[in-house]
Amino acid sequence: MQSLLLRAAALAATLLPYLVEAAPLTLETALDLAVKRSDMARAVRAGVTSASETARAAGQLPDPTLRAGIENLPVTGADRFSTTRDPMTMKRIGISQEWLSGEKRAARQASANALVAREGVQARGAEAETRLNTALAYLDAYYAGEALKLTTLMEHHAHEEFEAARARLASSTGSSQEALALTGARGLAEDESAEVRQLQSAAQVALQRWVGTDADELAPVAPFPLPTEQAYVAAHPAVLAKQFDIDVATRAAAVAASERKPNWTWEVSYGQRTGYSDMATFGVSIPLQVAPSERQDRETAAKFALADKAEAELGEATRTATAEYRALASDSKRLRERIERYSAGVVTPALQRTAVATAAYRSNQGTLLTLFEARHAEVDAQRKLLSLQRDLAKAQAQLAFKPLAPGAAQ
């Protein structure tokens, strides 16, 4: 018994990859694969790491400076280049440190943290863009596959009706006109299937560009949860990016304003003389801002101007995002209305026409050509319905995947 269980487990382990491979690709799986393999998302994540590492050093004091030298070294006469004969010659070693106030270091730290936050939003924005493009490619491939099912079914019906017409012609119950018409109908059905296969192939290549794998079967897509206008605009990548641009520019302006107060540099050194007392030196260096209104104040004004620019760009981005949401919401609403009208006014009558033509043919009151025309009209109607459903799904996908996910703004 144990041996049988071990064999069954080994067989299951062998077949598991094939079973997994045969499972249809879902949208969520495709989105995860796309984000993991996206070089753009990886690039912006590296930007976040870079900004974070820079921020860790932003609030630190500058490195101290080691100073060493020889003062008053003779270069002429009998004592030239001697460090021990002239009492004025002194070997000196010291250290200096530029001092930044706590206020300045806090301003620099806040500026660096703002850059980290902006890079984080850009990283989330890149992931959102990848997810959106993947979702759109997935929808194109899925609906192309559904359309191919319809045209393949129509092609199958055309072959059946053509063979039936040949049999009727051979038994003298059909006409050559009917057989020729169904020959052309079969060629039309085959060409339509070839056209849809071409579209499906292109859609699968576009999807493979994002997920990195060739999916033979795609799972149906559930309805997307749609955000409100306020939530869409608030989480729009362009709007969030401009909000953080304002914070970055404001923090940079605060750093520039802090430079109105110069940084002092403290220095201590020790001098050694031969035959005389050693000496210690203490000093401080203070930059003289002889024209702050022409330098420091102008640099600060330039940074504040960048903050004003970011605020103006935020207003423009907000209006653009609002218009984008309203256009997509309007498209979604109109497409839903068209789908309802088309289903009731075109698809349902086409299905009824096919049913009537099938019944008439079976009772010898209709022709094969009439049945083909009814079926072809039904397939055309269903393909148009699929096209409308695809457009609706893509419009809703843009509403659902364009905004950053909750927590992306942190």
Secondary structure, DSSP 8 states (H G I E B T S, - for coil): -HHHHHHHHHHHHHHHHHHHHHS-B-HHHHHHHHHHH-HHHHHHHHHHHHHHHHHHHHTS----EEEEEEES---SSTTTT-SSSSTT-EEEEEEEEEE--HHHHHHHHHHHHHHHHHHHHHHHHHHHHHHHHHHHHHHHHHHHHHHHHHHHHHHHHHHHHHHHHHHHHHTTSS-HHHHHHHHHHHHHHHHHHHHHHHHHHHHHHHHHHHHSS--S-B----------HHHHHHT-HHHHHHHHHHHHHHHHHHHHHHTTS--EEEEEEEEE-SSS--EEEEEEE----S-TTTTHHHHHHHHHHHHHHHHHHHHHHHHHHHHHHHHHHHHHHHHHHHHHHHIIIIIHHHHHHHHHHHHHHHTTSS-HHHHHHHHHHHHHHHHHHHHHHHHHHHHHHHHHHSS--TTTT-
